[in-house]
């Protein structure tokens, strides 16, 4: 977890970023990418990438095959992403 992200009120599922700096990281060809909510399964980089491509426009708004705004935990080693895991929010 990024230490700049702090839990919000109530259930703790709302987070705020104390450091709004935009960062760009290389994703390793061997990065482990896990998708799921409680029970995870590994997906390929291409499958992960496709989650962020709109599949259609509904009422003027892009529709995605998955929730684009889902939080993701990333592990960075030497400025390279080595692991991406969907963050489970109950």
Backbone as JSON, one array per atom type, in Angstrom:
{
  "sequence": "XXXXXXXXXXXXXXXXXXXXXXXXXXXXXXXXXXXXXXXXXXXXXXXXXXXXXXXXXXXXXXXXXXXXXXXXXXXXXXXXXXXXXXXXXX",
  "N": [[0.84, -1.18, 0.0], [0.44, 2.25, -0.71], [1.99, 4.66, 1.24], [1.13, 7.28, 1.13], [-1.57, 7.28, 0.8], [-4.44, 7.68, 2.64], [-6.83, 6.36, 4.96], [-10.3, 7.15, 4.69], [-13.36, 8.48, 6.09], [-15.97, 6.74, 7.96], [-16.54, 3.56, 6.73], [-13.94, 3.2, 6.02], [-13.34, 2.63, 3.45], [-13.02, 4.67, 1.71], [-10.47, 6.55, 0.31], [-7.94, 9.03, 0.51], [-5.48, 10.84, -1.3], [-2.56, 11.95, -0.05], [-0.41, 12.83, -1.42], [-0.44, 14.19, -4.34], [1.12, 13.89, -6.62], [1.81, 13.02, -9.99], [2.77, 9.95, -11.29], [4.82, 7.91, -13.38], [5.35, 4.61, -14.25], [7.3, 1.89, -15.4], [5.99, -1.22, -16.45], [6.85, -4.42, -15.6], [7.61, -7.09, -17.85], [7.21, -9.51, -16.69], [5.41, -9.07, -14.69], [3.19, -9.85, -12.05], [-0.22, -10.09, -12.2], [-3.15, -9.72, -10.52], [-6.57, -10.45, -10.27], [-9.75, -9.98, -8.81], [-12.05, -10.42, -6.04], [-11.53, -11.08, -3.05], [-11.32, -13.87, -3.74], [-8.75, -14.5, -5.76], [-7.47, -14.43, -9.13], [-4.91, -14.97, -11.52], [-4.19, -12.8, -14.22], [-3.36, -11.95, -17.63], [-1.11, -9.38, -18.9], [-2.25, -8.21, -21.17], [-4.99, -8.82, -20.83], [-5.44, -7.32, -18.51], [-4.87, -4.73, -19.46], [-6.94, -4.46, -21.32], [-9.1, -3.99, -19.66], [-9.33, -1.3, -19.4], [-10.17, -0.2, -21.73], [-12.7, 1.36, -23.47], [-15.79, -0.22, -24.26], [-18.13, 0.5, -25.42], [-20.35, 3.31, -26.04], [-22.55, 4.68, -23.8], [-25.34, 6.54, -23.41], [-23.76, 8.8, -23.98], [-21.55, 8.36, -22.42], [-18.53, 6.63, -21.85], [-18.51, 3.12, -21.72], [-17.1, 0.56, -19.83], [-15.5, -2.71, -19.86], [-15.13, -3.46, -17.33], [-15.04, -2.14, -14.01], [-13.52, 0.83, -14.31], [-12.6, 2.48, -12.35], [-11.83, 0.95, -10.18], [-9.8, 0.31, -7.3], [-6.28, -0.35, -7.28], [-3.61, -2.22, -6.0], [-0.19, -1.69, -6.14], [3.07, -3.03, -6.6], [6.25, -1.8, -6.52], [9.49, -2.16, -7.64], [12.67, -0.95, -7.75], [11.79, 1.19, -9.38], [10.15, -0.14, -11.2], [7.12, -1.72, -11.98], [6.18, -4.64, -10.42], [4.14, -6.16, -9.49], [0.61, -6.23, -9.59], [-2.41, -5.89, -7.99], [-5.85, -6.27, -7.69], [-7.56, -4.22, -5.46], [-9.33, -5.32, -2.78], [-12.49, -4.31, -1.78], [-14.84, -4.54, 0.59]],
  "CA": [[0.0, 0.0, 0.0], [1.15, 3.5, -0.78], [1.8, 5.36, 2.51], [0.5, 8.58, 0.92], [-3.03, 7.1, 0.77], [-4.93, 7.61, 4.01], [-8.24, 5.97, 5.03], [-11.29, 8.21, 4.9], [-14.3, 8.25, 7.18], [-16.93, 5.63, 7.89], [-16.09, 2.18, 6.6], [-12.52, 3.15, 5.7], [-13.14, 2.26, 2.05], [-12.73, 5.87, 0.94], [-9.1, 6.94, 0.56], [-7.48, 10.28, -0.09], [-4.06, 10.81, -1.6], [-1.87, 13.1, 0.51], [0.63, 13.22, -2.36], [-1.11, 14.12, -5.64], [2.08, 13.85, -7.74], [1.55, 12.01, -11.01], [3.97, 9.14, -11.49], [4.78, 6.95, -14.47], [6.22, 3.48, -13.98], [7.36, 0.78, -16.36], [5.44, -2.48, -15.94], [7.68, -5.54, -15.99], [7.01, -8.13, -18.69], [6.91, -10.64, -15.82], [4.59, -8.62, -13.57], [2.08, -10.71, -11.64], [-1.42, -9.26, -12.16], [-4.19, -10.51, -9.88], [-7.91, -9.87, -10.37], [-10.73, -10.69, -8.0], [-12.5, -9.78, -4.81], [-11.49, -12.13, -2.04], [-10.7, -15.0, -4.42], [-8.03, -13.87, -6.87], [-6.88, -15.27, -10.17], [-3.93, -14.22, -12.28], [-4.54, -12.47, -15.6], [-2.24, -11.46, -18.42], [-1.04, -7.92, -19.06], [-3.22, -7.83, -22.2], [-6.31, -8.84, -20.2], [-5.47, -6.16, -17.61], [-4.93, -3.54, -20.31], [-8.27, -4.41, -21.94], [-10.07, -3.51, -18.68], [-9.36, 0.16, -19.46], [-10.57, 0.19, -23.08], [-14.16, 1.4, -23.51], [-16.39, -1.16, -25.2], [-19.25, 1.16, -26.1], [-20.77, 4.58, -25.46], [-23.92, 4.59, -23.3], [-25.8, 7.88, -23.03], [-22.65, 9.73, -24.09], [-20.49, 8.02, -21.47], [-17.84, 5.39, -22.21], [-18.76, 1.95, -20.88], [-15.91, -0.29, -19.77], [-15.85, -4.09, -19.55], [-14.91, -3.64, -15.9], [-15.03, -0.81, -13.4], [-12.24, 1.5, -14.52], [-12.17, 3.18, -11.14], [-11.44, 0.05, -9.1], [-8.45, 0.57, -6.8], [-5.29, -1.39, -7.53], [-2.38, -2.15, -5.22], [0.95, -1.99, -7.01], [4.36, -3.22, -5.96], [7.27, -1.23, -7.38], [10.86, -2.49, -7.26], [13.6, -0.22, -8.6], [10.99, 1.99, -10.32], [9.46, -1.01, -12.15], [5.99, -2.42, -11.37], [6.38, -6.09, -10.47], [2.91, -6.84, -9.1], [-0.61, -5.42, -9.56], [-3.48, -6.68, -7.41], [-7.07, -5.53, -7.44], [-7.75, -4.0, -4.02], [-10.64, -5.78, -2.36], [-13.28, -3.44, -0.93], [-16.07, -5.27, 0.9]],
  "C": [[0.88, 1.24, 0.0], [0.93, 4.27, 0.52], [1.18, 6.74, 2.36], [-1.02, 8.49, 0.91], [-3.52, 6.85, 2.19], [-6.41, 7.24, 4.01], [-9.13, 7.18, 5.28], [-12.22, 7.85, 6.04], [-15.14, 7.0, 6.98], [-16.27, 4.28, 7.81], [-14.6, 2.07, 6.34], [-12.26, 2.81, 4.25], [-12.88, 3.46, 1.16], [-11.32, 6.33, 1.31], [-8.81, 8.28, -0.1], [-5.98, 10.19, -0.27], [-3.43, 12.08, -1.07], [-0.76, 13.6, -0.4], [0.06, 13.08, -3.77], [-0.17, 14.08, -6.84], [1.72, 12.73, -8.7], [2.86, 11.27, -11.27], [3.75, 8.19, -12.67], [5.79, 5.86, -14.17], [6.18, 2.5, -15.14], [6.73, -0.43, -15.68], [6.3, -3.61, -16.48], [6.92, -6.51, -16.88], [6.58, -9.34, -17.86], [6.03, -10.25, -14.63], [3.44, -9.59, -13.32], [0.87, -9.8, -11.48], [-2.59, -10.12, -11.66], [-5.51, -9.75, -9.89], [-8.85, -10.66, -9.49], [-11.13, -9.88, -6.78], [-12.63, -10.85, -3.74], [-10.85, -13.39, -2.58], [-10.07, -14.44, -5.69], [-7.59, -14.9, -7.9], [-5.95, -14.38, -11.01], [-4.41, -14.01, -13.71], [-3.3, -11.97, -16.32], [-2.25, -9.94, -18.48], [-2.08, -7.47, -20.09], [-4.63, -7.82, -21.63], [-6.49, -7.64, -19.27], [-5.65, -4.88, -18.42], [-6.33, -3.36, -20.92], [-9.36, -3.91, -20.97], [-10.27, -2.0, -18.78], [-9.71, 0.69, -20.85], [-12.1, 0.2, -23.13], [-14.71, 0.47, -24.59], [-17.54, -0.55, -25.98], [-19.5, 2.5, -25.42], [-22.24, 4.45, -25.07], [-24.32, 5.96, -22.78], [-24.65, 8.89, -23.0], [-21.49, 9.46, -23.16], [-19.87, 6.69, -21.87], [-18.16, 4.29, -21.21], [-17.55, 1.03, -20.97], [-16.33, -1.73, -19.45], [-15.73, -4.39, -18.05], [-14.9, -2.25, -15.29], [-13.64, -0.2, -13.51], [-11.7, 2.1, -13.23], [-11.81, 2.26, -9.98], [-10.04, 0.38, -8.62], [-7.54, -0.63, -7.04], [-4.1, -1.16, -6.63], [-1.24, -2.5, -6.16], [2.21, -2.13, -6.17], [5.41, -2.74, -6.96], [8.64, -1.58, -6.81], [11.79, -1.81, -8.25], [12.88, 0.52, -9.73], [10.28, 1.18, -11.4], [8.34, -1.74, -11.41], [6.19, -3.92, -11.55], [5.12, -6.86, -10.1], [1.77, -5.83, -9.07], [-1.73, -6.33, -9.05], [-4.7, -5.8, -7.22], [-7.26, -5.42, -5.94], [-9.18, -4.36, -3.66], [-11.29, -4.75, -1.44], [-14.6, -4.15, -0.67], [-17.33, -4.45, 0.67]]
}
